[in-house]
C-alpha cells in the first residue's frame, strides 16, 4: 500500500512518501526513507517492487553524482528526468526490467523555477504541477484537481461558478504543506490500509531540506 505525493508551488517542490516497508501482509519497519536526494536541488521519490526500487534508486543516485564529478556541474532536473526515463525504457527491453514508479522534483538554478516529473515503470515521463503514485493517488489526484463552487454571499439561492483548485501553483510553502496534509488525511480516511507515517522533503533555491507536517 505504498503512497507518494508531490506538488509544486511558488518557488518550491514538496515531495512526500510513506515510510512503511512491507512484504505481502507483513510490515517489516516503518522508518524507511523512500525519497532519494540525487543532488543539492534534486529529489526522487520511488515506489514499486522492494528490490527494484532500492537498486534502481542507488543506480540513479551514483550515476548522477558521477556526471557532476566528471563535468563539474550537476544535471538540470529536466535532463535528469530524461536520463532516468531512458534508463527505465532500456531496462524494460531487457530481461531485467525494473518495476519502479518515480516522482522527480527539483529546482532549476538556470531558469529559477521548480519542476516536477511523473515517471512510471513503462518509461513514461510528463512534467506536471502535482502528482501521486500508489493507492493514495486515487484519492489525492481527484482532491488536488477538484473544482469547488463558491456560493455568493447574501444570495443563498444563487451561486457563481468560481473555479478553484485545491492546488495553487502560486501558493506559499505553508499553503502547500496544508494542501499536502489534506491529501494525507483523505488517504487515511478512505484507504482501507493506509500508511501511518510520511516523510516530507522540500526543494527550493536554498536546496533540499526535510520538514514536519
C-alpha positions in Angstrom: 0.0 0.0 0.0 2.7 2.5 -1.0 1.8 6.1 -1.4 3.8 9.1 -2.6 2.8 12.7 -3.4 4.4 15.7 -4.9 3.3 19.2 -5.7 4.8 22.5 -6.9 4.3 26.0 -5.5 5.8 29.4 -5.7 9.5 28.6 -5.9 9.4 25.1 -4.4 8.5 21.4 -4.8 7.2 19.3 -1.9 7.7 15.6 -2.1 6.2 13.2 0.4 6.3 9.4 0.7 5.2 6.8 3.2 7.8 5.2 5.4 6.4 1.6 5.5 8.5 -1.3 4.3 6.2 -4.3 3.8 6.2 -7.7 2.1 2.8 -9.3 1.4 0.8 -8.9 4.7 3.9 -8.3 6.9 5.1 -4.8 7.9 8.8 -5.1 8.4 9.6 -1.5 9.5 8.0 2.0 9.4 11.0 4.3 9.1 12.2 3.7 5.6 13.2 6.8 3.6 11.7 6.4 0.1 12.9 9.9 -1.1 16.4 9.8 -2.5 18.4 13.1 -2.7 20.0 13.0 -6.1 21.7 16.3 -5.7 21.7 19.6 -3.9 18.5 20.7 -5.7 17.0 17.3 -6.9 14.8 14.7 -5.2 13.3 11.4 -6.3 10.5 9.6 -4.6 10.3 5.9 -5.6 7.7 3.1 -5.1 7.3 -0.4 -6.5 8.9 -3.8 -6.0 11.2 -3.5 -2.9 14.3 -4.9 -4.5 13.9 -3.0 -7.7 13.3 0.3 -6.0 16.4 0.2 -3.8 18.7 -1.0 -6.6 17.4 1.5 -9.2 17.4 4.4 -6.8 21.0 3.8 -5.9 22.0 3.3 -9.5 20.4 6.6 -10.4 22.0 8.4 -7.5 25.5 7.3 -8.2 25.3 7.9 -11.9 24.0 11.5 -11.5 26.7 12.2 -9.0 29.3 10.7 -11.3 28.1 13.0 -14.0 28.7 16.0 -11.7 32.2 14.9 -10.8 33.1 14.4 -14.4 31.6 17.6 -15.7 31.9 19.9 -12.7 28.3 20.9 -12.8 25.1 19.0 -12.0 22.3 17.8 -14.3 19.3 20.1 -14.5 16.0 18.5 -13.4 14.7 18.1 -17.0 17.9 16.4 -18.1 17.9 14.1 -15.1 14.3 13.1 -15.7 15.1 12.4 -19.4 18.1 10.2 -18.5 16.1 8.3 -15.8 13.3 7.7 -18.3 15.7 6.4 -20.8 17.3 4.1 -18.2 13.8 2.7 -17.4 13.0 2.3 -21.1 16.2 0.4 -21.7 15.6 -1.9 -18.8 12.1 -2.6 -20.0 13.5 -4.0 -23.2 15.9 -6.3 -21.3 15.4 -9.4 -19.2 15.9 -7.4 -16.0 13.2 -4.8 -16.1 12.7 -2.5 -13.1 9.2 -2.2 -11.7 9.6 1.3 -10.3 7.4 4.4 -10.3 9.0 7.7 -9.7 8.4 11.3 -8.8 11.3 13.7 -9.7 11.2 17.1 -8.1 13.8 19.7 -8.5 14.7 23.4 -8.6 16.3 24.6 -11.8 19.0 27.1 -10.9 19.3 28.2 -14.5 15.6 29.1 -15.0 14.9 29.8 -11.3 11.8 27.7 -11.2 10.6 24.4 -9.6 9.9 21.4 -11.8 8.1 18.1 -11.2 8.1 15.0 -13.4 5.9 11.9 -13.1 7.5 8.7 -14.4 6.0 5.2 -14.4 7.5 1.7 -14.7 6.9 1.8 -18.5 9.2 4.7 -19.0 6.5 7.3 -19.5 7.5 10.8 -18.4 5.5 14.0 -18.2 6.0 17.4 -16.5 3.1 18.1 -14.1 2.1 20.6 -11.4 1.2 17.9 -9.0 1.5 14.1 -9.0 0.9 10.9 -7.0 1.8 7.2 -7.1 0.3 4.2 -5.4 -3.2 3.5 -4.0 -3.3 7.0 -2.4 -3.3 8.6 -5.9 -6.9 7.5 -6.4 -7.9 10.0 -3.7 -5.1 12.6 -3.9 -5.3 13.4 -7.6 -9.0 14.0 -7.5 -8.6 16.1 -4.4 -5.8 18.3 -6.0 -7.8 18.7 -9.2 -11.2 19.2 -7.5 -13.3 22.1 -8.6 -15.3 23.9 -5.9 -18.4 26.1 -6.3 -18.3 29.2 -4.2 -21.7 30.5 -3.0 -22.4 34.2 -3.4 -22.6 35.8 0.0 -26.0 37.1 0.8 -27.7 35.2 -2.0 -28.4 31.7 -0.7 -30.4 30.6 -3.7 -28.0 31.7 -6.4 -24.4 30.9 -6.9 -21.5 31.8 -9.1 -19.3 29.1 -10.7 -15.9 30.2 -9.5 -13.4 27.6 -10.4 -11.0 26.9 -7.5 -8.4 24.2 -7.3 -7.1 23.0 -4.0 -3.7 23.0 -5.7 -2.4 26.5 -6.4 0.8 26.9 -8.3 1.4 30.3 -6.7 0.8 29.0 -3.2 3.3 29.7 -0.4 5.1 26.9 1.3 2.7 27.0 4.3 -0.3 26.7 1.9 1.4 23.9 0.0 2.0 21.9 3.2 -1.6 22.4 4.2 -2.7 21.0 0.8 -0.4 18.0 1.3 -1.8 17.4 4.7 -5.3 17.5 3.3 -4.3 14.8 0.8 -2.7 12.6 3.6 -5.8 13.0 5.8 -8.1 12.0 2.9 -6.0 8.8 2.2 -6.0 8.0 5.9 -9.8 8.4 5.9 -10.6 6.5 2.7 -8.0 3.9 2.1 -8.7 0.6 3.9 -5.0 0.0 4.7 -3.4 3.5 4.9 0.2 4.3 5.9 0.8 5.6 9.4 3.8 7.9 8.7 5.1 10.0 5.9 8.5 11.7 5.2 8.2 15.1 3.7 11.0 17.0 1.9 11.1 20.4 0.2 13.5 21.6 -2.5 13.8 25.2 -3.4 16.5 27.8 -4.3 18.2 27.1 -1.0 18.4 23.3 -1.6 16.8 20.2 0.0 15.5 20.0 3.5 13.2 17.8 5.5 10.1 19.3 7.1 7.5 18.2 9.6 3.7 18.4 8.9 
